[in-house]
Amino acid sequence: MKIKVAKSAGFCFGVNRAVNMVYRALEQHKPVATLGPIIHNTDVVNDMKARGARIIQDVSELRPDEYVVIRSHGVEKAVYDRIHALGNPVIDATCPFVRRIHKIVAEETAKGSFILIAGDETHPEVQGIIGHCEQNFFVFRNEIVLKDFFQNLEKNFSKRLAIVAQTTYNNIIWGECLKVLPEKDFNIVVYETICSATEQRQSDAAALASESDCMIVIGGKHSSNTVKLYDISKRHCKSYHIENADELDTLDLTNAEYIGITAGASTPAHIIKEVITTMEENLNKISEEEDIDFAQAIESENFSKKLRNGDRVKGYVMSVNNSEVIVDLGAKQTGTVPASELTSDPTKKPSDLVKEGDEIDLIVIKVSDQDGIATLSKKKVDEQAGVDKVIKAKEEGTVLEAVVSNIVKGGVNVYYEGVRIFIPASQTGLPREASLDELKGQTVKFVILEAPERKKSAVGSIRAVSRQEREAAKAAFWDTAEVGKEYEGEVKSLTSYGAFVDLGGIDGMVHISELSWNRIKHPSQVVSVGDTLKVYIKELDPEKQRISLGYKRTEDNPWEKFKAEYAVGDVVTAKIVSITSFGAFAQIIDGVDGLIHISQLANRRVENVKDVVSVGDEVQVKIIGIDLDNKRISISMREVEADDDAEE
């Protein structure tokens, strides 16, 4: 006699997860009530009850402050509403695949679609799906019922149809259902919602049954997915459906040379192992060679292999949500990676790091023998690899890049490859008076100052990188700089004598006299810190590393404008800007003043200039002299009066 166990037999990750959540709550001494049996397995359910869990059929049975566990099948929206109204805390163990169907039908219903559901209408999972459809649905068991639905559909039916399937629906029958869909109806959308694990379990069972003389299907008698496995198996060979090893005595295994074993999603690994071990004990007439086959059947499927804390394993991501990642470890065991064990970077969400189908390296941090679930850490794997990379970066002086995740006492934290890098305030490159908050969320470049071995933290410096970049920029600047070359730079600081402009890692100064053609008392009258200026090099002194910049443009020179637009003899309106003992200065245009000598104020003798004009007065003057070389202009009010008298 030879035994072979189906590769995908036993617990699915959704059931594993639900069982694990109940045991975790019980370990924390929480009062727990499961809304229906958490699993179609009497042994596991009885163990939970022995540990204090209650099984209720309706939320009305809840006690005050009792935690209610929603099993992996999920529930109707109305049930959530009732629990919320009662105020009881919820442990939602709905399978992620089932939750996806709830989301699909709710969104499609909101769009006005009519929902078609493949499955058993009496099954709790289907009941839960129906509860998210707002009575806008039709459930069909097989392709015959679906075909009748379309034949009886009213001709004027215009709603969009959305089709989903129970996660444990028979994949073969699902294929037949899809064949009866109207070929040219573009108002139908089909969602593939059969759980991939269920599909694989059914496929493996069919393949194993086709090459076996007898199949033993292990699982609860009320387990929908186990019944489907039994139905699939008996199409190929004689098959038996049992719940545990106690029923083996009732089976007729005579003349069965090849026996196949599979198990439903609610069957823990230890029950499968018990069935195989009991078979070995009962069949005491088997040969030594056959006995080895039993041992190989157990060992090959890893039922006897136990994960231990610290083991390094590979897992395939099966589901991702905000709180955890579910992985298939490929050894009849499911793993969960809590969000806190995915990364040390608090700015990252699980969906930022992994997606369904990814293969990831993990370290085992806790194993639950009861339900076969291992708690794993990706963070620890990344940290081990990250520490090596950080140490290498320090040795080689490599510039690293990461996002500032949070502000802490005395500095900021960044995370690189899972390793926390502390950057002291003095190494951020910010002025002392600046707030570190402005760095939060910013991507920064840094080098490693300290990366001690065996530690998962290091010390870095942004300032050192800035210094390196400035030195490189300076070298590049002096290689290409020449008088007259133009630059665009940011005003970094102001002094009483000028403005310092960043030319890209090196500063140049615009003297106050170069900021404006007008006389100004302080650079702030023209520019502010942070302004972008277009400047040009006036003078260079490489030895002293000094750069003098020009800002004023010749075309903006008011004297050039005056020269182009005014001439001796022109009469213009001018504004008195200052008064002296010998006359008054009047602005002809912005930046150009002319002198009205005291003798040119009036057609009479003037003893005091203030007797004739005041600052701010606008007066008519004639240009009587222009000396562009010395930037002097003579203007006369008296000449204007004389011209007026002559006209009269």
SULUR-V300432 format. One record per residue. N is the residue number from 0. RES is the residue in three letters. PHI is phi in radians with two decimals (999 if undefined). OMEGA is omega in whole degrees, 0 to 359 (none if undefined). D_FIRST is the distance of its C-alpha to the first C-alpha in whole Angstrom. Layout:
# SULUR-V300432
n:res:phi:omega:d_first
N:RES:PHI:OMEGA:D_FIRST
N:RES:PHI:OMEGA:D_FIRST
This chain:
# SULUR-V300432
n:res:phi:omega:d_first
0:MET:999:178:0
1:LYS:-2.19:182:4
2:ILE:-2.08:173:7
3:LYS:-2.39:181:10
4:VAL:-1.82:179:14
5:ALA:-1.03:183:17
6:LYS:-1.02:187:19
7:SER:-1.80:182:22
8:ALA:-1.22:171:20
9:GLY:1.74:186:23
10:PHE:-0.71:168:26
11:CYS:-1.63:186:29
12:PHE:-1.14:181:32
13:GLY:-1.15:178:34
14:VAL:-1.20:176:32
15:ASN:-0.90:183:32
16:ARG:-1.08:181:36
17:ALA:-1.11:179:37
18:VAL:-1.06:181:35
19:ASN:-1.06:181:36
20:MET:-1.14:178:40
21:VAL:-1.19:180:40
22:TYR:-1.08:179:39
23:ARG:-1.12:179:41
24:ALA:-1.13:179:44
25:LEU:-1.16:178:43
26:GLU:-1.12:179:43
27:GLN:-1.54:176:47
28:HIS:1.06:176:47
29:LYS:-1.55:174:48
30:PRO:-1.26:190:48
31:VAL:-2.11:172:46
32:ALA:-2.28:178:45
33:THR:-1.64:181:42
34:LEU:-1.44:189:43
35:GLY:1.58:179:40
36:PRO:-1.04:184:37
37:ILE:-1.17:184:36
38:ILE:-2.69:178:33
39:HIS:-1.46:179:30
40:ASN:-2.57:186:29
41:THR:-1.06:182:30
42:ASP:-1.06:182:29
43:VAL:-1.17:181:31
44:VAL:-1.09:180:34
45:ASN:-1.11:178:34
46:ASP:-1.13:178:34
47:MET:-1.10:180:37
48:LYS:-1.11:179:39
49:ALA:-1.13:180:39
50:ARG:-1.54:175:40
51:GLY:2.04:181:43
52:ALA:-1.33:175:42
53:ARG:-1.86:174:43
54:ILE:-1.93:179:42
55:ILE:-2.10:180:45
56:GLN:-1.84:182:45
57:ASP:-2.57:183:48
58:VAL:-1.13:178:50
59:SER:-1.14:180:53
60:GLU:-1.46:183:51
61:LEU:-1.15:174:51
62:ARG:-1.62:180:53
63:PRO:-0.97:177:56
64:ASP:1.14:178:55
65:GLU:-1.40:178:51
66:TYR:-1.33:178:49
67:VAL:-1.81:181:47
68:VAL:-1.75:174:44
69:ILE:-1.56:187:43
70:ARG:-1.25:187:39
71:SER:-1.09:178:38
72:HIS:-1.12:184:38
73:GLY:1.42:180:42
74:VAL:-2.42:179:45
75:GLU:-1.19:177:48
76:LYS:-1.05:181:51
77:ALA:-1.10:179:53
78:VAL:-1.18:176:51
79:TYR:-1.00:182:52
80:ASP:-1.09:180:55
81:ARG:-1.17:179:55
82:ILE:-1.11:179:53
83:HIS:-1.05:180:56
84:ALA:-1.13:179:59
85:LEU:-1.31:178:57
86:GLY:1.54:180:57
87:ASN:-1.34:176:54
88:PRO:-1.19:185:52
89:VAL:-2.04:168:49
90:ILE:-1.95:187:46
91:ASP:-1.59:181:45
92:ALA:-1.75:178:41
93:THR:-0.97:179:41
94:CYS:-1.01:179:38
95:PRO:-0.97:178:40
96:PHE:-1.17:178:39
97:VAL:-1.21:180:40
98:ARG:-1.05:178:43
99:ARG:-1.09:179:44
100:ILE:-1.13:177:44
101:HIS:-0.97:181:46
102:LYS:-1.13:181:48
103:ILE:-1.08:185:48
104:VAL:-1.20:178:49
105:ALA:-1.15:180:52
106:GLU:-1.19:180:53
107:GLU:-1.17:177:53
108:THR:-1.09:179:54
109:ALA:-1.09:179:57
110:LYS:-1.41:181:58
111:GLY:1.66:181:58
112:SER:-1.32:173:55
113:PHE:-1.75:187:53
114:ILE:-1.73:172:49
115:LEU:-1.87:185:46
116:ILE:-2.12:177:43
117:ALA:-1.53:181:40
118:GLY:2.80:179:38
119:ASP:-1.67:185:38
120:GLU:-1.05:181:41
121:THR:-1.52:183:40
122:HIS:-1.29:181:38
123:PRO:-0.96:180:40
124:GLU:-1.12:180:39
125:VAL:-1.17:177:41
126:GLN:-1.04:178:44
127:GLY:-1.14:179:44
128:ILE:-1.09:179:45
129:ILE:-0.99:182:47
130:GLY:-1.19:177:49
131:HIS:-1.96:183:50
132:CYS:-1.81:181:51
133:GLU:0.98:176:54
134:GLN:1.06:182:53
135:ASN:-1.98:192:53
136:PHE:-2.67:172:50
137:PHE:-2.59:180:48
138:VAL:-1.82:178:44
139:PHE:-2.27:182:42
140:ARG:-1.46:185:38
141:ASN:-2.69:184:38
142:GLU:-1.19:180:39
143:ILE:-1.17:179:41
144:VAL:-1.14:180:43
145:LEU:-1.16:179:44
146:LYS:-1.11:177:45
147:ASP:-1.10:179:47
148:PHE:-1.04:181:49
149:PHE:-1.22:180:50
150:GLN:-1.19:181:51
151:ASN:-1.65:181:53
152:LEU:-1.20:180:54
153:GLU:-1.07:183:58
154:LYS:-1.10:182:60
155:ASN:-1.58:179:62
156:PHE:-1.17:186:59
157:SER:-2.10:182:60
158:LYS:-1.24:172:58
159:ARG:-1.22:179:55
160:LEU:-1.86:176:51
161:ALA:-2.06:185:49
162:ILE:-1.99:176:45
163:VAL:-2.27:178:42
164:ALA:-2.29:171:39
165:GLN:-0.93:186:37
166:THR:-1.05:182:35
167:THR:-1.76:182:32
168:TYR:-1.14:180:33
169:ASN:-1.13:185:30
170:ASN:-1.16:179:31
171:ILE:-1.18:179:31
172:ILE:-1.14:178:33
173:TRP:-1.03:178:35
174:GLY:-1.10:178:36
175:GLU:-1.18:179:37
176:CYS:-1.11:182:39
177:LEU:-1.14:181:41
178:LYS:-1.23:183:41
179:VAL:-1.57:178:44
180:LEU:-1.20:177:46
181:PRO:-0.95:187:50
182:GLU:-1.16:187:50
183:LYS:-1.92:179:53
184:ASP:-1.65:182:53
185:PHE:-1.49:181:54
186:ASN:-1.78:178:55
187:ILE:-2.16:176:51
188:VAL:-2.14:182:49
189:VAL:-1.88:177:45
190:TYR:-1.86:177:43
191:GLU:-1.47:186:40
192:THR:-2.08:176:39
193:ILE:-1.19:182:35
194:CYS:-1.01:181:34
195:SER:-1.06:178:32
196:ALA:-1.17:178:29
197:THR:-1.12:180:29
198:GLU:-1.03:181:29
199:GLN:-1.16:180:26
200:ARG:-1.09:180:24
201:GLN:-1.19:180:24
202:SER:-1.13:179:24
203:ASP:-1.12:180:21
204:ALA:-1.13:180:19
205:ALA:-1.11:181:20
206:ALA:-1.13:181:19
207:LEU:-1.21:180:15
208:ALA:-1.11:182:15
209:SER:-1.18:181:17
210:GLU:-1.99:182:14
211:SER:-2.00:174:11
212:ASP:-1.47:183:10
213:CYS:-2.67:178:11
214:MET:-2.09:173:13
215:ILE:-1.97:180:14
216:VAL:-1.85:185:18
217:ILE:-1.81:177:19
218:GLY:2.81:181:23
219:GLY:-1.04:181:26
220:LYS:-1.17:180:27
221:HIS:-1.80:180:30
222:SER:-1.43:183:29
223:SER:-1.03:185:30
224:ASN:-1.24:178:28
225:THR:-1.22:177:25
226:VAL:-1.03:179:26
227:LYS:-1.13:177:26
228:LEU:-1.09:179:23
229:TYR:-1.13:179:21
230:ASP:-1.06:180:24
231:ILE:-1.16:183:23
232:SER:-1.13:185:19
233:LYS:-1.26:174:20
234:ARG:-1.25:186:22
235:HIS:-1.90:181:19
236:CYS:-2.83:176:16
237:LYS:-1.06:186:16
238:SER:-2.35:178:16
239:TYR:-2.24:177:17
240:HIS:-1.98:180:20
241:ILE:-2.20:179:20
242:GLU:-1.62:181:22
243:ASN:-2.77:185:21
244:ALA:-1.15:182:18
245:ASP:-1.09:184:20
246:GLU:-1.57:183:19
247:LEU:-1.08:182:16
248:ASP:-1.11:183:17
249:THR:-1.52:186:18
250:LEU:-1.61:176:15
251:ASP:-1.77:183:14
252:LEU:-1.85:178:10
253:THR:-1.15:181:10
254:ASN:1.17:177:9
255:ALA:-1.65:181:7
256:GLU:-1.45:179:5
257:TYR:-2.05:180:6
258:ILE:-2.02:177:7
259:GLY:-1.82:179:11
260:ILE:-2.24:172:13
261:THR:-2.40:183:17
262:ALA:-2.61:181:20
263:GLY:-1.30:185:24
264:ALA:-1.15:182:27
265:SER:-1.71:185:27
266:THR:-1.80:179:24
267:PRO:-1.15:182:25
268:ALA:-1.07:185:22
269:HIS:-1.19:178:22
270:ILE:-1.27:177:21
271:ILE:-1.07:180:18
272:LYS:-1.08:181:17
273:GLU:-1.11:178:18
274:VAL:-1.07:182:15
275:ILE:-1.14:180:13
276:THR:-1.11:179:14
277:THR:-1.13:177:14
278:MET:-1.04:180:11
279:GLU:-1.11:181:10
280:GLU:-1.22:183:13
281:ASN:-1.26:182:13
282:LEU:-1.53:187:9
283:ASN:-1.32:180:12
284:LYS:-1.72:182:10
285:ILE:-1.21:180:7
286:SER:-1.32:179:9
287:GLU:-1.06:179:11
288:GLU:-1.13:179:9
289:GLU:-1.18:179:6
290:ASP:-1.06:178:9
291:ILE:-1.12:179:10
292:ASP:-1.07:177:8
293:PHE:-1.09:181:9
294:ALA:-1.09:180:12
295:GLN:-1.17:179:13
296:ALA:-1.08:180:12
297:ILE:-1.25:186:14
298:GLU:-1.20:185:17
299:SER:-1.10:181:17
300:GLU:-1.70:173:18
301:ASN:1.14:177:20
302:PHE:-1.19:182:20
303:SER:-1.60:181:21
304:LYS:-1.38:180:24
305:LYS:-2.03:173:27
306:LEU:-1.37:179:30
307:ARG:-2.18:177:33
308:ASN:-0.96:179:37
309:GLY:1.69:178:38
310:ASP:-1.09:176:35
311:ARG:-1.78:185:36
312:VAL:-2.35:173:34
313:LYS:-1.93:179:34
314:GLY:-2.42:177:34
315:TYR:-1.83:182:34
316:VAL:-1.22:180:37
317:MET:-1.86:182:36
318:SER:-2.75:180:39
319:VAL:-2.29:171:42
320:ASN:-2.42:186:45
321:ASN:-1.21:185:48
322:SER:-1.86:183:47
323:GLU:-2.86:174:43
324:VAL:-2.14:178:41
325:ILE:-1.71:182:37
326:VAL:-2.22:175:35
327:ASP:-1.66:182:31
328:LEU:-1.61:176:30
329:GLY:1.20:182:26
330:ALA:-2.47:183:24
331:LYS:1.04:179:24
332:GLN:-2.34:177:27
333:THR:-1.84:178:31
334:GLY:-2.07:173:34
335:THR:-2.11:176:37
336:VAL:-2.03:178:40
337:PRO:-1.04:180:44
338:ALA:-0.95:181:47
339:SER:-1.18:181:48
340:GLU:-1.83:177:46
341:LEU:-1.50:184:46
342:THR:-2.76:175:49
343:SER:-1.54:184:52
344:ASP:-1.49:183:55
345:PRO:-1.21:181:56
346:THR:-1.46:184:57
347:LYS:-1.74:173:54
348:LYS:-1.75:179:51
349:PRO:-0.90:182:47
350:SER:-1.19:176:48
351:ASP:-1.32:190:50
352:LEU:-1.88:182:48
353:VAL:-2.44:176:44
354:LYS:-2.47:181:43
355:GLU:-0.98:179:40
356:GLY:1.72:180:38
357:ASP:-1.16:170:39
358:GLU:-1.74:184:37
359:ILE:-2.28:176:39
360:ASP:-1.49:185:39
361:LEU:-2.45:174:38
362:ILE:-2.13:180:39
363:VAL:-1.32:178:37
364:ILE:-2.00:177:39
365:LYS:-2.85:178:38
366:VAL:-2.21:176:34
367:SER:-1.80:181:33
368:ASP:-1.15:185:30
369:GLN:-1.12:185:31
370:ASP:-1.98:176:30
371:GLY:1.26:181:29
372:ILE:-1.75:178:32
373:ALA:-1.90:173:34
374:THR:-1.61:190:38
375:LEU:-2.18:179:38
376:SER:-2.36:170:42
377:LYS:-1.51:182:43
378:LYS:-1.02:183:46
379:LYS:-1.17:177:45
380:VAL:-1.13:181:44
381:ASP:-1.10:181:47
382:GLU:-1.13:179:49
383:GLN:-1.09:179:48
384:ALA:-1.23:181:48
385:GLY:-1.13:179:51
386:VAL:-1.04:179:53
387:ASP:-1.06:180:52
388:LYS:-1.16:181:54
389:VAL:-1.20:178:57
390:ILE:-1.08:179:58
391:LYS:-1.12:179:58
392:ALA:-1.09:178:60
393:LYS:-1.17:182:62
394:GLU:-1.09:184:62
395:GLU:-1.70:180:63
396:GLY:1.22:183:65
397:THR:-1.18:175:63
398:VAL:-1.48:180:65
399:LEU:-1.83:182:62
400:GLU:-2.44:179:62
401:ALA:-2.80:180:61
402:VAL:-1.68:176:62
403:VAL:-1.23:187:64
404:SER:-1.55:181:62
405:ASN:-2.76:179:64
406:ILE:-1.72:179:67
407:VAL:-2.21:181:67
408:LYS:-1.06:176:70
409:GLY:1.49:180:71
410:GLY:2.95:181:70
411:VAL:-2.35:177:67
412:ASN:-2.00:168:63
413:VAL:-2.23:178:61
414:TYR:-2.12:179:57
415:TYR:-2.15:180:56
416:GLU:0.91:177:53
417:GLY:1.43:182:52
418:VAL:-1.79:178:55
419:ARG:-1.36:177:58
420:ILE:-1.97:177:61
421:PHE:-1.61:178:64
422:ILE:-2.00:180:67
423:PRO:-1.04:180:70
424:ALA:-0.96:181:73
425:SER:-1.18:181:75
426:GLN:-1.86:180:73
427:THR:-1.40:183:72
428:GLY:1.52:179:76
429:LEU:-1.50:174:77
430:PRO:-1.07:183:81
431:ARG:-0.99:184:81
432:GLU:-1.39:183:82
433:ALA:-1.31:179:79
434:SER:-1.53:178:77
435:LEU:-1.18:182:73
436:ASP:-1.02:183:72
437:GLU:-1.21:179:73
438:LEU:-1.54:186:70
439:LYS:-1.05:180:67
440:GLY:1.48:181:65
441:GLN:-1.50:173:67
442:THR:-1.45:184:65
443:VAL:-2.17:174:67
444:LYS:-1.80:182:66
445:PHE:-2.69:173:66
446:VAL:-2.07:181:66
447:ILE:-1.58:176:64
448:LEU:-1.63:180:67
449:GLU:-2.40:176:64
450:ALA:-2.42:184:60
451:PRO:-1.11:177:60
452:GLU:-1.10:176:56
453:ARG:1.16:176:54
454:LYS:-2.09:183:55
455:LYS:-1.78:176:54
456:SER:-2.40:181:58
457:ALA:-2.54:178:61
458:VAL:-2.05:182:64
459:GLY:-2.18:180:66
460:SER:-2.49:172:69
461:ILE:-1.42:183:70
462:ARG:-1.02:181:74
463:ALA:-1.08:178:73
464:VAL:-1.18:179:71
465:SER:-1.05:180:74
466:ARG:-1.14:179:76
467:GLN:-1.07:181:75
468:GLU:-1.14:178:75
469:ARG:-1.12:180:79
470:GLU:-1.11:179:79
471:ALA:-1.14:180:78
472:ALA:-1.15:179:79
473:LYS:-1.08:181:83
474:ALA:-1.06:179:82
475:ALA:-1.14:181:81
476:PHE:-1.12:184:84
477:TRP:-1.19:177:87
478:ASP:-1.26:186:86
479:THR:-2.07:186:87
480:ALA:-1.21:175:89
481:GLU:-2.73:181:93
482:VAL:-1.02:180:96
483:GLY:1.69:181:96
484:LYS:-1.21:184:92
485:GLU:-1.67:179:91
486:TYR:-2.45:171:88
487:GLU:-2.09:185:86
488:GLY:-2.49:181:86
489:GLU:-1.72:177:85
490:VAL:-1.23:183:88
491:LYS:-1.62:181:86
492:SER:-2.78:179:90
493:LEU:-2.16:171:93
494:THR:-2.23:180:96
495:SER:-1.18:184:100
496:TYR:-1.91:177:100
497:GLY:2.93:181:98
498:ALA:-2.16:178:94
499:PHE:-1.71:185:91
500:VAL:-2.05:178:89
501:ASP:-1.40:181:85
502:LEU:-1.67:182:85
503:GLY:1.88:180:81
504:GLY:1.73:178:81
505:ILE:-2.48:184:85
506:ASP:-1.76:171:88
507:GLY:-2.14:183:91
508:MET:-2.00:172:94
509:VAL:-1.76:181:96
510:HIS:-1.14:182:99
511:ILE:-0.96:180:101
512:SER:-1.22:181:104
513:GLU:-1.66:183:101
514:LEU:-1.45:184:99
515:SER:-2.68:174:102
516:TRP:-1.31:177:106
517:ASN:-1.55:176:107
518:ARG:-1.36:178:108
519:ILE:-2.21:181:105
520:LYS:-1.58:181:105
521:HIS:-2.65:180:101
522:PRO:-0.97:182:98
523:SER:-1.11:176:97
524:GLN:-1.23:184:99
525:VAL:-2.06:185:98
526:VAL:-2.31:177:94
527:SER:-2.28:176:91
528:VAL:-1.06:182:88
529:GLY:1.77:177:85
530:ASP:-1.13:175:88
531:THR:-1.77:182:87
532:LEU:-2.07:169:90
533:LYS:-1.66:185:91
534:VAL:-2.22:176:92
535:TYR:-2.43:182:94
536:ILE:-1.37:176:94
537:LYS:-1.68:181:98
538:GLU:-2.52:177:98
539:LEU:-2.23:175:96
540:ASP:-2.34:183:96
541:PRO:-1.01:182:93
542:GLU:-1.12:180:94
543:LYS:-1.63:179:95
544:GLN:0.97:180:92
545:ARG:-1.94:180:94
546:ILE:-2.29:176:94
547:SER:-1.74:184:96
548:LEU:-1.97:173:95
549:GLY:-1.89:180:97
550:TYR:-2.22:181:97
551:LYS:-1.18:179:100
552:ARG:-1.83:181:100
553:THR:-1.01:182:104
554:GLU:-1.18:178:103
555:ASP:-1.65:182:103
556:ASN:-1.14:182:106
557:PRO:-1.08:179:109
558:TRP:-1.21:177:112
559:GLU:-1.20:177:111
560:LYS:-1.13:180:110
561:PHE:-1.06:182:114
562:LYS:-1.05:183:115
563:ALA:-1.35:190:114
564:GLU:-1.98:186:115
565:TYR:-2.21:179:118
566:ALA:-2.58:177:122
567:VAL:-1.05:181:125
568:GLY:1.79:178:127
569:ASP:-1.23:174:124
570:VAL:-1.78:184:124
571:VAL:-2.34:174:121
572:THR:-1.62:181:120
573:ALA:-2.23:182:119
574:LYS:-1.98:180:118
575:ILE:-1.17:182:120
576:VAL:-1.96:176:117
577:SER:-2.80:182:119
578:ILE:-2.23:176:123
579:THR:-2.16:180:125
580:SER:-1.24:184:129
581:PHE:-1.82:178:129
582:GLY:2.81:181:128
583:ALA:-2.36:176:124
584:PHE:-1.73:181:121
585:ALA:-2.22:180:120
586:GLN:-1.43:179:116
587:ILE:-1.50:170:116
588:ILE:-2.38:180:113
589:ASP:-1.02:179:110
590:GLY:1.73:181:110
591:VAL:-2.26:178:114
592:ASP:-1.96:174:117
593:GLY:-2.09:180:120
594:LEU:-1.74:170:124
595:ILE:-1.71:180:126
596:HIS:-1.12:182:129
597:ILE:-0.94:181:131
598:SER:-1.33:182:134
599:GLN:-1.85:182:132
600:LEU:-1.42:184:131
601:ALA:-2.79:179:134
602:ASN:-1.46:179:138
603:ARG:-2.45:179:139
604:ARG:-1.30:180:139
605:VAL:-1.97:180:136
606:GLU:-1.51:184:136
607:ASN:-2.37:183:133
608:VAL:-0.96:184:130
609:LYS:-1.17:176:128
610:ASP:-1.25:185:131
611:VAL:-1.89:183:130
612:VAL:-2.32:176:126
613:SER:-2.33:178:123
614:VAL:-1.03:180:120
615:GLY:1.80:179:118
616:ASP:-1.15:171:121
617:GLU:-1.80:186:120
618:VAL:-2.29:174:123
619:GLN:-1.56:181:125
620:VAL:-2.34:175:125
621:LYS:-1.95:177:126
622:ILE:-1.35:183:125
623:ILE:-2.02:178:128
624:GLY:-2.89:179:126
625:ILE:-2.29:176:123
626:ASP:-2.19:185:122
627:LEU:-1.18:181:118
628:ASP:-1.06:181:118
629:ASN:-1.77:178:119
630:LYS:0.93:178:117
631:ARG:-2.21:179:121
632:ILE:-2.28:177:122
633:SER:-1.81:180:125
634:ILE:-2.29:187:126
635:SER:-2.44:171:129
636:MET:-1.46:183:129
637:ARG:-1.08:181:133
638:GLU:-1.10:179:133
639:VAL:-1.17:179:131
640:GLU:-1.10:181:134
641:ALA:-1.11:179:136
642:ASP:-1.13:180:135
643:ASP:-1.15:180:135
644:ASP:-1.13:181:138
645:ALA:-1.14:180:139
646:GLU:-1.18:179:137
647:GLU:-1.24:none:140
